[in-house]
Amino acid sequence: MSRIRSHGNKETEMRLIALFRNAGISGWRRHQALIGKPDFTFRLAHIVVFVDGCFWHACPRCFKPPKTNRTYWRAKIARNIQRDRKVTQALRKAGWRVVRIWSHQLAKPAAVVARLRKAMQS
């Protein structure tokens, strides 16, 4: 457990910022005071974006549970997933569109941009 540390998601956020800028996507703000503390907010479009780490949020493609202290990690990750669901529901109920991006998806920037543009058009 002591070897697995969260360092925040600044690196993934910076990659997404570069992606936004390269694609000419504007109107976003970081860390607005909303339910669940979204990574990015597009207030005019009423869209929030979360960049979820594959380990901390149990990505179905990438997640591999630690081999030690499994009980702790199973419960911890389950709480994260449950919190994500509640936050998404609360934001949707408040009229926001929620876009969740797995950190591994940043390797395909065109797909991320397409998802975001689709959300902005709907």
Secondary structure as GFF3:
##gff-version 3
##sequence-region A 1 122
A	DSSP	alpha_helix	10	23	.	.	.	ID=ss1
A	DSSP	beta_strand	29	30	.	.	.	ID=ss2
A	DSSP	beta_strand	40	42	.	.	.	ID=ss3
A	DSSP	beta_strand	47	52	.	.	.	ID=ss4
A	DSSP	alpha_helix	70	93	.	.	.	ID=ss5
A	DSSP	beta_strand	97	102	.	.	.	ID=ss6
A	DSSP	three_ten_helix	103	107	.	.	.	ID=ss7
A	DSSP	alpha_helix	109	121	.	.	.	ID=ss8
###
